[in-house]
């Protein structure tokens, strides 16, 4: 029990007593739930906090299936998680089929937009080939790939068989 003195509006002293309840037996906090470096009393025992102060935590989402795991600890509310600026730049109406909405952007692409198509002819080689449009010349896709016949020549030989020349 403590005695205190206060004053009313006129400045006259008011004397009284106050009872403080210092019982902490119902407290349930643990050190990991109190910010590191701070102290509190739990069940009459002073404990020091262990919770990491992460401040402003930020993350970036770069792929459709990406997620961000928020680290354990305190966050000051100033952090943010966002889609990377590279990926944001791709989410524009002209890149999305008309009638489809992705992340709030409704597409306008009809499929009849101007594209540059290339047809190519290739000759087989003894190694694997990947046939792609010449993007350096502005081609978007291949409309057709013609694979030439392997140069091949047959001739009769002196032993009564055939000689095959390839290439």
Secondary structure, 3 states (H helix, E strand, C coil): CEEEEEECCCCCEEEEEECCCCCCCCCCCCHHHCECCCEEEECCEEEECCECECCCCCEEECCCCCCCCCCCCECCCCCCEEECHHHHHHCCHHHCECCCEECCEECCECCCCCCCEEEEEEECCCCCCCCCCCHHHCCCEEEEEEEECCCEEEEECCCCCEEEEEC
